[in-house]
């Protein structure tokens, strides 16, 4: 990237001047040929041979003088002979002949000078050997960081052991860059270059990187040795950087554009014309780093080397394989690599060659003044010598990826905290350590390990990184053989060699001391930890051990992790939305697709923020040219989702020989787990059929001893397929429950389908749920409510359950929902059950009639009285025909129909029907049967509705006493009876008794049913009414508060148009009218009356009463307004 001394020409000044004096027309040609081109350097003098200070070292001046002196001395005798020859020839030759002869003589002079110059260069080579040795051993580099007080300071590191750092690539602005000495002195802050330094540090901090390298101020250019070392180290420094930020000062993005990545049109043309692409040194700054990000003058991110690769390739003509790092630069021919810089400009001619040092993998002494042609010649000769094994050892670390299967992944995103934790735990300088990364398949363990390996190399370039796939015993042994061959371990090629033993011994006791071995994909514990049929020694026992050697395992199984490196493991958990969104942006070839932020969020949520799923989705979007929204639509179609997750895609950061799809990744895990822990596989199959959230352990199928069950749960947790709910962990004595990863849940279902097991498994799960979920009711509610969501999931419309099994499950679901007061949901489940039973069993089957009755009840509780009455009459006719007039189901139908008639204001018919039903029930079922007691309660209710309060009170008291005896004091039916008794007492003006009973009832209902249950809300409403009926100011205020709370809850739970909600509106209107708040009251009366007309009909008693009250309030409102107007118009003398 940098730098060089002020340019000096080669060849004697006398010879050049003499040629120009003789032939003036050649003066311009010579000047053009020998001067450095500087046509594009008005703002950018930085990247190709930056000017150093004048106080250059004595040694370097002596070297330059040596070259000039040797060339002058070698040319002097020749010049004298040539002068004599020229004088004699002038007498006979023409001017043209003179010119040609002199030109030949002059070129001969330069040939001799060139030979002498090469001899001088060899002298330089010998003189600089010590410098080369020092640089190859260790090169010092300075890094920038912010001090705690905010100042920017420099810290020196051996570049083999430097911490992770970011690096800046930019073009220089003459006179505005901050130098090393200025930074040390705290000066230069007024220069524009200081903002670049700040930008680099700020950007790095956001990426979790503490250190930065900026060429302008991290090199002391007053020291020629340091300058030479820096130029020769530059490629390696850029190569090892965690991030490279390209700061393009000639690109601006409008202030109103917050996301420049997705608004490429605002800067595209300027990007194509940027000076950065025309400079010589920036070529290696583009190629060397794994991660290159481009930023505008304002610091807005434009994209990365990968997201912009097509445009960069068009601009630079550099092959995509080189840009991506898919091919090592050494695999491209020398001429091709040189051609990449052919059209680039450098301030110094020699830099046209020097900027290629790292790209060609050679080390070269710098001789500013030798000219481009000679510098390029020396460069080619050095490349040739290196190819022949005679070249100077390169400072470029060409073996960085020699044992790694993948190039550094520029798409790698996030995981900064985990990387830092792993570095602290594993990279202890003098202790052999082993550690395991574990996590869900597809969470990015291999990518994480690769990034960690490159960071380890950045810390210590002497580290040898060894990569061993543990997918199978064969892959392990092949990797060990490759290591043996690459390290040239003696004896490894022998026919009967124990390669694994040789590699272990070489790494444990040989000359390679610093090494990091990554054992990837150790998912099947038996590969490493079990002996084979042909070999008793475990592969694990062939792992080397040395104080400076480290071993890192990756596995999907936590249990395997604990066996591989006990007490030394790191779990890779889910990435957050911001990290996965950045990953998606980097992977998409059209980042503007993320403009649809809603679709992007939906996509990431659907993919559960799993890196592999995000990568696979981006590959599909890129290759099929669809939008993010279109891909989300495909995901939401359950029949296409397996195909999407099973579609093959290319990913250079994953093993080519393995299918890397989400579906296949987990199917492998499922198969491995089935071999290791059959009960865990059984649990997984069961969980695949139910809802993935809140899975109680008590719901899982029976089987296995308690230790086996514990191990099975541990296996599922170890693979990160499930996580235990924190509430269960924190609450002592609470039942254990688990959540299943969303995509694992889907994938396990696909797995069962591919195995032909799905239908059979869903049937088994349905049978288990029917064992545990009652047919409604109050008993064990805390337990069965945890099972209910799983039954609902299994009974979904696209379920594979047979119709009868589904109908049976839906019937239970509907009854349970009814018990919970979820009447709308109960209607849906019951209607499905009724439809399926009617289709399969026929309308007169007892199960069909039961579903018909339950559907009518669900309609009743929603205030759909007309529809409920019709269905109850149909069901009553069927039961009388099929079961007879005194069957329990027939009597229940009569009682239910009577309740609907009561609610419709058809009191006489309801009372008559209830009287008949009660008599038959007492006869058939007995006076204390729960159904008989319900019938008694219904009769008491219709008596109360007709104003027969004494009869109603007497029957309510008898009913309550029997219910407390038979059902218990806290049974929901007992509590309803208490509430009914309180209502009758209130109607009779027995307010104190009514209030006391209502208070008790409400407290018990909130405890038993919950504060939002419709029956609890009835009790709240009754309490408000009894408080309002007492006519005291304090009671009014409390009654209003309770009424408003009840209304809000009913609107939320039942809806604005439910009859119970309208009754709350009516009650509140009445209460406000009692307080003479007529304006507020009239508004509520209007709403209640309009609603009753629709819900109950104009002729319903409640509608009629509401209409009468509404008219009365309107009259009172008119009188109150007239009175108020009269007072306002009274003359002053009459006041008082």
Secondary structure, 3 states (H helix, E strand, C coil): CCCCCCCCCCCCHHHHHHHHHHCHHHHHHHHHHHCCCCCCCCCCCCCCCCCCCCCCCHHHHHHHHHHHHHHHHHHHHHHHHHHHHHHHHCCCCCHHHHHHHHHHHHHHHHHHHHHHHHHHHHHHHHHCHHHHHHHHHCCEEEEEEECCCCCEEEEEEEHHHCCCEEEEECCCCCCCCCCHHHHHHCCCCCCCHHHHHHHHHHHHHHCCCCEEECHHHHCCCCCHHHHHHHHHHHHHHHHHCCEEEEECCCCCCCCCCCCCCCCHHHCHHHHHHCHHHHECCHHHHHHCCCCEEEECCCCCEEEECCCCHHHHHHHHCCCHHHHHCCCCHHHCCHHHHHHCCCCCECCCCCHHHHCCHHHHCCCCCCCCCCCHHHHHHHHHHHHHHHHCCCCCCCCCCCCCCCCCCCCCCCCCCCCHHHHHHHHHHHCCCCCCEEEEEECCCCCCHHHHHHHHHHHHHHHCCCCEEEEEECCCHHHHHHHHHHHHHHCCCCCCCCCCCCHHHHHHHHHHHCCCCCEEEEEECCCCHHHHHCCCCCCCCCHHHHCCCCCCEEEEEEECCHHHHHHHCCCCEEECCCCCHHHHHHHHHHHCCCHHHHHCHHHHHHHHHHCCCCHHHHHHHHHHHHHHCCCHHHHHHHHHCHHHHHHHHHCCCCCCCCCCCCCCCHHHHHHHHHHHHHHHCHHHHHHHHHHHCCCCCCEEHHHCCCCCCHHHHHHHHHHHHHCCCEEECHHHHHCCCCCCEEEECHHHHHHHHHHHHHCCCHHHHHHHHHHHHHHHCCCCCCCCHHHHHHHHHHHHHHCCCCCCCCHHHHHHHHHHHHHHHHHCCCHHHHHHHHHHHHHHHHHHCCCCCHHHHHHHHHHHHHHHHCCCHHHHHHHHHHHHHHHHHHCCCCCHHHHHHHHHHHHHHHHCCCHHHHHHHHHHHHHHHHHHCCCCCHHHHHHHHHHHHHHHHCCCHHHHHHHHHHHHHHHHHHCCCCCHHHHHHHHHHHHHHHHCCCHHHHHHHHHHHHHHHHHHCCCCCHHHHHHHHHHHHHHHHCCCHHHHHHHHHHHHHHHHHHHHHCCCCCHHHHHHHHHHHHHHHHCCCHHHHHHHHHHHHHHHHHHCCCCCHHHHHHHHHHHHHHHHHHHHHHHHHHHHCCCHHHCC
